[in-house]
Amino acid sequence: MSAEIVLGVGGGIAAYKACELLRLFTESGHRVRVVPTASALRFVGAPTWAALSGQPVADDVWSGVHEVPHVRLGQRADLVVVAPATADLLAKAAHGLADDLLTNTLLTARCPVLLAPAMHTEMWEHPATVANVATLRSRGVRVIEPAVGRLTGADTGKGRLPDPAEIFAVARRALARGLHAPADLAGRHVVVTAGGTREPLDPVRFLGNRSSGKQGYAFARTAVARGARVTLISANVSLPDPAGLDLVRVGTTAELRTATLAAADGADVVVMAAAPADFRPASYAPAKIKKSDAEPPTIDLVTNPDIAAELGQRRRPDQVLVVFAAETGDAEANGRAKLARKRADLIVVNEVGPDKVFGAETNAATVIGADGSVQVMPEQSKEDLADGVWDFVVPRLAGTARSVTPT
């Protein structure tokens, strides 16, 4: 479906990356009006934006005054995306200042607004920026987390503009939910685990599972699109880093446990989509175990900790816990038993087997609630399934305090 999109561009070195984001929007059939700030035009000129968008560039409130651009652009937009959003732009948006066309557009927009910050780490972490981001998120603005990486000059840290393809993915999900769908996870801190843990046997071998991490990553992306601050704990995946979240990489079940318990302390929702290895070798061989003509070696196993059950025991009354069950046989019965053992609010039950779930782009599931509710979700994209599960989570958050913090 074609949409009317306003692409705001702030005055940072990352402005050149917005050219790629613009291309992704236009090639998807959307009509895009680029609204750069005066500072942005010092990095990328108006002819570039006009050529890439096929539309005139709106860069001041005095051009085309008869069309009242400072009001009409925001009123007509189905989505406003600002990339990069500088510290100055965040401050103006938070305080309702309107001294140019872009900030006027932000005040008049009644559609979803997505801001992709980019700045030096010290600026992102400054108390003023922290407060401004919290204010914007409390109003339902989707302020995504900047990436970690190389900044201007030799600096490295958090503050890099996320990859344009990943910003596009967040924008696409916001549009897919409906042109005026609320950011119903705004102000919420969501923790998602994804992938499969690996337990080292020797320097070249490990015990693991077939989890690709795609469903967990879908939960993370859709939560960002719905306005949440997301911590994604990723175990051994080969997927692009999603935009707008804090990414924590782990390898073993022990590392997953440590990271998840730490992140869950201040979270509103924890989604345990990762597949932790249930067992690990009792001992690690420091040298490669050699193949010989003798009988293969016996490997003693010990049980790994049950992270989901531990979370169920220690979680706050206002925290929502979602767990997963990859089952064979009587999947629903097994899922109900697991839901009770984990003391979770919801369990997403997947029936697994050859060519099912693992590594696929689609998924089907049965979602069972601790309140006795059962919802069968037919095969669909993993992002659509994740959005469907979020629709069950959001009502369970009603009436609970929001953890409105940007970092």
For each residue, the residues with C-beta under 8 A, 3 or more apart:
1: 175
2: 29 30 31
3: 30 31 78 79 175 179
4: 30 31 33 76 77 78 79
5: 25 30 31 32 33 77 78 79 80 81 171
6: 32 33 35 73 74 77 79 80 81 105 109
7: 18 21 22 25 32 33 34 35 53 81 82 83
8: 35 36 37 80 81 82 83 85 89 102 105 106
9: 15 18 34 35 36 37 40 44 49 82 83 84
10: 15 37 39 40 82 83 84 85 86 88 89 102 118
11: 15 37 38 39 40 42 43 86 88
12: 15 40 43 84 86 118 119 161
13: 16 43 152
14: 17 18 83 84 118 160 161
15: 9 10 11 12 18 36 40 43 44 84
16: 13 19 43 44
17: 14 20 21 83 84 161 164
18: 7 9 14 15 21 22 44 83 84 164
19: 16 22 23 44 48 49 52
20: 17 23 24 164 165
21: 7 17 18 24 25 81 83 164 167 168
22: 7 18 19 25 26 32 34 49 52 53
23: 19 20 26 27 52
24: 20 21 27 28 164 165 168
25: 5 7 21 22 28 30 32 168 171
26: 22 23 29 30 32 52 53 54
27: 23 24
28: 24 25 172
29: 2 26
30: 2 3 4 5 25 26
31: 2 3 4 5 55
32: 5 6 7 22 25 26 53 55
33: 4 5 6 7 53 55 56 58 73
34: 7 9 22 49 50 52 53 55 57 58
35: 6 7 8 9 57 58 59 73 101 102 105
36: 8 9 15 40 41 44 46 49 57 59 102
37: 8 9 10 11 40 41 89 100 102
38: 11 41 42 59 60 100
39: 10 11 42 43 86
40: 9 10 11 12 15 36 37 43 44
41: 36 37 38 44 45 46 59
42: 11 38 39
43: 11 12 13 15 16 39 40
44: 9 15 16 18 19 36 40 41 48 49
45: 41 48 49
46: 36 41 49 50 57 59
47: 50 51
48: 19 44 45 51 52
49: 9 19 22 34 36 44 45 46 52 53 57
50: 34 46 47 53 54 55 56 57
51: 47 48 54
52: 19 22 23 26 34 48 49
53: 7 22 26 32 33 34 49 50 57
54: 26 50 51
55: 31 32 33 34 50
56: 33 50
57: 34 35 36 46 49 50 53
58: 33 34 35 63 64 69 73 101
59: 35 36 38 41 46 63 101
60: 38 63 100 101
61: 65 69 70 100 101 104
62: 65
63: 58 59 60 69
64: 58 67 69
65: 61 62 68 69
66:
67: 64 72
68: 65 71 72
69: 58 61 63 64 65 72 73 101
70: 61 73 98 101 104 105 108
71: 68 74 75 104 108
72: 67 68 69 75 76
73: 6 33 35 58 69 70 76 77 101 105 108
74: 6 71 77 80 104 105 106 107 108 109 110
75: 71 72 108 109 110
76: 4 72 73
77: 4 5 6 73 74 80 105 109 111
78: 3 4 5 111 175 179
79: 3 4 5 6 111 112 113 114 171 174 175 179
80: 5 6 8 74 77 105 106 109 111 112 113 114
81: 5 6 7 8 21 113 114 115 116 167 171
82: 7 8 9 10 85 89 102 106 113 114 115 116
83: 7 8 9 10 14 17 18 21 115 116 118 161 164 167
84: 9 10 12 14 15 17 18 116 117 118 119 161
85: 8 10 82 89 90 93 115 116 117 118 143
86: 10 11 12 39 89 90 117 118 119
87: 90 91 117 119 123 124 126 128 129
88: 10 11 91 92
89: 8 10 37 82 85 86 92 93 102 103 115
90: 85 86 87 93 94 115 117 129 132 133 136 143
91: 87 88 94 95 97 128 129 132
92: 88 89 95 96 97 98 99 103
93: 85 89 90 96 97 103 106 115 132 136 141
94: 90 91 131 132 133 135 136
95: 91 92 132
96: 92 93 107
97: 91 92 93 103
98: 70 92 103 104 106 107
99: 92 103
100: 37 38 60 61 103 104
101: 35 58 59 60 61 69 70 73 104 105
102: 8 10 35 36 37 82 89 105 106
103: 89 92 93 97 98 99 100 106 107
104: 61 70 71 74 98 100 101 107 108
105: 6 8 35 70 73 74 77 80 101 102 108 109
106: 8 74 80 82 93 98 102 103 109 113
107: 74 96 98 103 104
108: 70 71 73 74 75 104 105
109: 6 74 75 77 80 105 106 113
110: 74 75 180
111: 77 78 79 80 179 180
112: 79 80 142 174 175 179 180 181 183
113: 79 80 81 82 106 109 141 142
114: 79 80 81 82 141 142 144 167 170 171 174
115: 81 82 83 85 89 90 93 136 141 142 143 144
116: 81 82 83 84 85 144 146 161 162 167 243 244
117: 84 85 86 87 90 124 133 143 144 145 146 159 161
118: 10 12 14 83 84 85 86 146 159 160 161
119: 12 84 86 87 123 124 129 146 159
120: 123 124 151 152 155 157 159
121: 124 125 151 155 157 158 159
122: 125 126
123: 87 119 120 126 129 159
124: 87 117 119 120 121 129 146 158 159 407
125: 121 122 129 130 158 407
126: 87 122 123 129 130
127: 130 131
128: 87 91 131 132
129: 87 90 91 119 123 124 125 126 132 133 406
130: 125 126 127 133 134 405 406 407
131: 94 127 128 134 135
132: 90 91 93 94 95 128 129 135 136
133: 90 94 117 129 130 136 137 143 406
134: 130 131 137 138 404 405 406
135: 94 131 132 138 139
136: 90 93 94 115 132 133 139 141 143
137: 133 134 140 141 142 143 186 187 227 229 404 406
138: 134 135 186 187 402 404
139: 135 136 186
140: 137 182 183 186 227
141: 93 113 114 115 136 137 183 186 227
142: 112 113 114 115 137 170 174 183 186 224 225 226 227 244
143: 85 90 115 117 133 136 137 406
144: 114 115 116 117 162 167 170 224 243 244 245
145: 117 158 229 230 244 245 246 406 407
146: 116 117 118 119 124 158 159 160 161 162
147: 158 160 161 162 163 241 243
148: 156 157 158 160 247
149: 156 160
150: 155 156 160
151: 120 121 155 156 157 159 160
152: 13 120 155
153:
154:
155: 120 121 150 151 152
156: 148 149 150 151
157: 120 121 148 151
158: 121 124 125 145 146 147 148
159: 117 118 119 120 121 123 124 146 151
160: 14 118 146 147 148 149 150 151
161: 12 14 17 83 84 116 117 118 146 147 167
162: 116 144 146 147 166 167 241 243 244
163: 147 166 167 240 241 243
164: 17 18 20 21 24 83 167 168
165: 20 24 168 169 240
166: 162 163 169 170 240 241 242 243 244
167: 21 81 83 114 116 144 161 162 163 164 170 171 243 244
168: 21 24 25 164 165 171 172
169: 165 166 172 173 221 242 243
170: 114 142 144 166 167 173 174 221 224 225 242 243 244
171: 5 25 79 81 114 167 168 174 175 225
172: 28 168 169 175 176
173: 169 170 176 177 221 222 224 225 383 387
174: 79 112 114 142 170 171 177 181 225 226
175: 1 3 78 79 112 171 172 179
176: 172 173 383 384 387
177: 173 174 181 225 226 387
178: 181
179: 3 78 79 111 112 175
180: 110 111 112
181: 112 174 177 178 184
182: 140 186
183: 112 140 141 142 186 226 227
184: 181 226 227 390 394
185: 188 190 223 226 227 228 269 390 394
186: 137 138 139 140 141 142 182 183 226 227 228 402
187: 137 138 227 402 403 404
188: 185 227 228 229 268 269 397 402 403
189: 228 229 230 231 266 267 268 269 403 405
190: 185 220 223 228 229 230 231 267 268 269 270 271
191: 230 231 233 260 263 264 267 269 270 271
192: 216 219 220 223 230 231 232 233 270 271 273
193: 216 232 233 234 235 256 260 271 272 273 274
194: 211 213 215 216 217 219 220 232 233 234 235 237 273 274
195: 211 212 213 216 234 235 236 237 274 275
196: 208 209 210 211 213 235 236 274 275 276 277
197: 208 209 235 236 250 251 252 253 255 256 274 275 276 277
198: 206 207 208 235 236 251 252 277
199: 206 207 208 252 253 277 279 280 281 304
200: 203 205 206 252 281 284
201: 205 206 207 281 284 285 289 299
202: 205 284 285 286 287 288 289
203: 200 285 286 287 288
204: 288
205: 200 201 202 288 289
206: 198 199 200 201
207: 198 199 201 277 279 280 281 301
208: 196 197 198 199 236 277
209: 196 197 275 277
210: 196 358 359
211: 194 195 196 235 274 275 358
212: 195 237 238 239 358 359
213: 194 195 196 216 217 234 235 236 237 239 274
214: 217 218 239 359 360 361 382
215: 194 218 219 273 324 357 363 382 385 386
216: 192 193 194 195 213 219 220 232 234 271 273 274
217: 194 213 214 220 221 232 234 237 239 242
218: 214 215 221 222 381 382 383 385 386
219: 192 194 215 216 222 223 271 273 386 389 390
220: 190 192 194 216 217 223 224 230 232 242 245
221: 169 170 173 217 218 224 225 242 383 386
222: 173 218 219 225 226 383 386 387 390
223: 185 190 192 219 220 226 228 230 386 390
224: 142 144 170 173 220 221 227 228 230 242 243 244 245
225: 142 170 171 173 174 177 221 222
226: 142 174 177 183 184 185 186 222 223 387 390
227: 137 140 141 142 183 184 185 186 187 188 224
228: 185 186 188 189 190 223 224 269
229: 137 145 188 189 190 245 246 405 406
230: 145 189 190 191 192 220 223 224 244 245 246
231: 189 190 191 192 245 246 248 263 267
232: 192 193 194 216 217 220 242 245 246 247 248
233: 191 192 193 194 248 250 256 259 260 263 274
234: 193 194 195 213 216 217 237 247 248 249 250
235: 193 194 195 196 197 198 211 213 249 250 251 255 256 274 276
236: 195 196 197 198 208 213 251
237: 194 195 212 213 217 234
238: 212
239: 212 213 214 217
240: 163 165 166
241: 147 162 163 166 247
242: 166 169 170 217 220 221 224 232 245 247
243: 116 144 147 162 163 166 167 169 170 224
244: 116 142 144 145 162 166 167 170 224 230
245: 144 145 220 224 229 230 231 232 242
246: 145 229 230 231 232
247: 148 232 234 241 242
248: 231 232 233 234 259 263
249: 234 235
250: 197 233 234 235 255 256 258 259
251: 197 198 235 236 255
252: 197 198 199 200 255 256 277 280
253: 197 199 256 257 276 277 280 304 305 307
254: 257 258 304 305
255: 197 235 250 251 252 258 259
256: 193 197 233 235 250 252 253 259 260 274 276 307
257: 253 254 260 261 276 305 307 310
258: 250 254 255 261 262
259: 233 248 250 255 256 262 263
260: 191 193 233 256 257 263 264 270 272 307 311
261: 257 258 264 265 307 310 311 314
262: 258 259 265
263: 191 231 233 248 259 260 266 267
264: 191 260 261 267 270 311 315 319
265: 261 262
266: 189 263 403 405
267: 189 190 191 231 263 264 270 319 403
268: 188 189 190 318 319 320 397 400 402 403
269: 185 188 189 190 191 228 319 320 321 322 393 397
270: 190 191 192 260 264 267 311 315 319 320 321 322
271: 190 191 192 193 216 219 322
272: 193 260 307 308 311 321 322 323 324
273: 192 193 194 215 216 219 324 348
274: 193 194 195 196 197 211 213 216 233 235 256
275: 195 196 197 209 211 324 326
276: 196 197 235 253 256 257 304 307
277: 196 197 198 199 207 208 209 252 253 280 304
278: 303 304
279: 199 207 301 302 303 304
280: 199 207 252 253 277 301 302 304
281: 199 200 201 207 284 299 300 301 302
282: 299 300 301 302
283: 300
284: 200 201 202 281
285: 201 202 203 288 289
286: 202 203
287: 202 203
288: 202 203 204 205 285
289: 201 202 205 285 297
290:
291:
292:
293:
294:
295:
296:
297: 289
298:
299: 201 281 282
300: 281 282 283
301: 207 279 280 281 282
302: 279 280 281 282
303: 278 279
304: 199 253 254 276 277 278 279 280
305: 253 254 257 310
306: 309 310 342
307: 253 256 257 260 261 272 276 310 311
308: 272 311 312 321 323 342 344
309: 306 312 313 341 342 343
310: 257 261 305 306 307 313 314
311: 260 261 264 270 272 307 308 314 315 321 342
312: 308 309 315 321 342 343 344
313: 309 310 343
314: 261 310 311
315: 264 270 311 312 319 321 343
316: 319
317:
318: 268 400 401
319: 264 267 268 269 270 315 316
320: 268 269 270 345 346 393 396 397
321: 269 270 272 308 311 312 315 342 343 344 345 346
322: 269 270 271 272 344 345 346 347 348 389 393
323: 272 308 338 339 342 344 346 347 348
324: 215 272 273 275 347 348 349 350
325: 331 334 335 338 339 347 348 349 350
326: 275 350 352 357
327: 330 331 334 335 349 350 351 352
328: 331 351 352 353
329: 334
330: 327 333 334
331: 325 327 328 334 335 349 350 351 366
332: 335 336 349 366 368 374
333: 330 336 337
334: 325 327 329 330 331 337 338 349
335: 325 327 331 332 338 339 347 349 366 368
336: 332 333 339 340 347 368
337: 333 334 340 341
338: 323 325 334 335 341 342 347
339: 323 325 335 336 342 344 346 347 368 370
340: 336 337 343
341: 309 337 338
342: 306 308 309 311 312 321 323 338 339 347
343: 309 312 313 315 321 340
344: 308 312 321 322 323 339 347 370
345: 320 321 322 369 370 393 396
346: 320 321 322 323 339 367 368 369 370 389 392 393 396
347: 322 323 324 325 335 336 338 339 342 344 367 368
348: 273 322 323 324 325 365 366 367 389
349: 324 325 327 331 332 334 335 365 366 367 368
350: 324 325 326 327 331 356 357 363 364 365
351: 327 328 331 356 357 364
352: 326 327 328 356 357 358
353: 328 356
354:
355: 360
356: 350 351 352 353 360
357: 215 326 350 351 352 360 363
358: 210 211 212 352
359: 210 212 214
360: 214 355 356 357 363 382
361: 214 381 382
362: 379 380 381 382
363: 215 350 357 360 379 380 381 382 385
364: 350 351 377 378 379 380 385
365: 348 349 350 377 385 389
366: 331 332 335 348 349 374 375 376 377
367: 346 347 348 349 373 374 375 377 388 389 392
368: 332 335 336 339 346 347 349 373 374
369: 345 346 372 373 374 392
370: 339 344 345 346
371:
372: 369
373: 367 368 369 392
374: 332 366 367 368 369
375: 366 367 388 392
376: 366
377: 364 365 366 367 380 385 388 389
378: 364
379: 362 363 364
380: 362 363 364 377 384 385 388
381: 218 361 362 363 384 385
382: 214 215 218 360 361 362 363 385 386
383: 173 176 218 221 222 386 387
384: 176 380 381 387 388
385: 215 218 363 364 365 377 380 381 382 388 389
386: 215 218 219 221 222 223 382 383 389 390
387: 173 176 177 222 226 383 384 390 391
388: 367 375 377 380 384 385 391 392
389: 219 322 346 348 365 367 377 385 386 392 393
390: 184 185 219 222 223 226 386 387 393 394
391: 387 388 394
392: 346 367 369 373 375 388 389 395 396
393: 269 320 322 345 346 389 390 396 397
394: 184 185 390 391 397 398
395: 392 398
396: 320 345 346 392 393
397: 188 268 269 320 393 394 400
398: 394 395
399:
400: 268 318 397
401: 318
402: 138 186 187 188 268
403: 187 188 189 266 267 268
404: 134 137 138 187
405: 130 134 189 229 266
406: 129 130 133 134 137 143 145 229
407: 124 125 130 145
